[in-house]
């Protein structure tokens, strides 16, 4: 369930300031309708016709959706071949990147951990002194932006059928998609990943031909994290230390935030403890990201850490984020204590946390007894939004 969201996220994301792509042909538009209705066989028929038409300007997009549809019907071998054809024929297409994400998902579905380890860290970029051909750097947005809904079980496009994927600098992007820019990962900070020795005792290594790209490429953050995401359950002893190294590295906060997201999805204590560690001593942006991830889970270790940050943190932004996040975990008792303990400058954040925790009793107490008019007003505003029977009765009786 948590794997398929990466492909859809890459399709929905986009770069900035590029031209609008060519409009869909009749066949491609029809294929997208079939995809939206999950009529995969009909979609495949139309997409193959688009791909075979040399005059169609969107054959690269058709190849991506063809691979996607083949994957949905369980024809993994054909989907892999279609992805390879897209990479080979349209190397600079904006659809190559989500196709590579689909390759990672296929490897995960097939439980090919050996392939996932290679995809997690493709061959490193040549040394700086070696001449390199000019190539665009893949850019795009995160899978499970912090504000995004939980991952969908499959990569069914639905609304995504009208939105193109992120793309390199040389390719156009439509104006209809939201802009997003991703800082590329630094090769210097990447750990070297190798398939674990003895991954499948007594079984000869399976061939990886076809499941890997024909040409090496420098994977971006999203693709690397997707591969590690797929491995964290089965190889947590190796993946968690690698993600910890990335999460606490202050040279690349963008990659660190994504590592924190992956770690937060794991129920293993080592992963959860690393999220707490990132919230306490990571780079500023990573601390904020880690705190928000902690709010997604009602875990005692997270609640304790958030209370500690709220009480001791000198950075107001970090402190208030921890307070508001406490409300999302339902920590009513802790928030009531913090309201009495913290200075007035943080009490607005506590009121917001109480609203998130749906604590109408404490909000009514503040609206009734607080001496600061500004805080009383904020409590009443939140009671109106909360609109529980108790809140409505209080506001009716105390206009």
HELIX and SHEET records of a PDB file:
HELIX    1   1 UNK A    5  UNK A   12  1                                   8    
HELIX    2   2 UNK A   26  UNK A   36  1                                  11    
HELIX    3   3 UNK A   40  UNK A   52  1                                  13    
HELIX    4   4 UNK A   59  UNK A   72  1                                  14    
HELIX    5   5 UNK A   76  UNK A   89  1                                  14    
HELIX    6   6 UNK A   95  UNK A  109  1                                  15    
HELIX    7   7 UNK A  113  UNK A  120  1                                   8    
HELIX    8   8 UNK A  158  UNK A  162  5                                   5    
HELIX    9   9 UNK A  187  UNK A  189  5                                   3    
HELIX   10  10 UNK A  221  UNK A  231  1                                  11    
HELIX   11  11 UNK A  236  UNK A  247  1                                  12    
HELIX   12  12 UNK A  253  UNK A  265  1                                  13    
HELIX   13  13 UNK A  269  UNK A  281  1                                  13    
HELIX   14  14 UNK A  284  UNK A  294  1                                  11    
HELIX   15  15 UNK A  300  UNK A  312  1                                  13    
HELIX   16  16 UNK A  316  UNK A  328  1                                  13    
HELIX   17  17 UNK A  332  UNK A  341  1                                  10    
HELIX   18  18 UNK A  344  UNK A  346  5                                   3    
HELIX   19  19 UNK A  347  UNK A  356  1                                  10    
HELIX   20  20 UNK A  360  UNK A  369  1                                  10    
HELIX   21  21 UNK A  373  UNK A  386  1                                  14    
HELIX   22  22 UNK A  389  UNK A  397  1                                   9    
END                                                                             
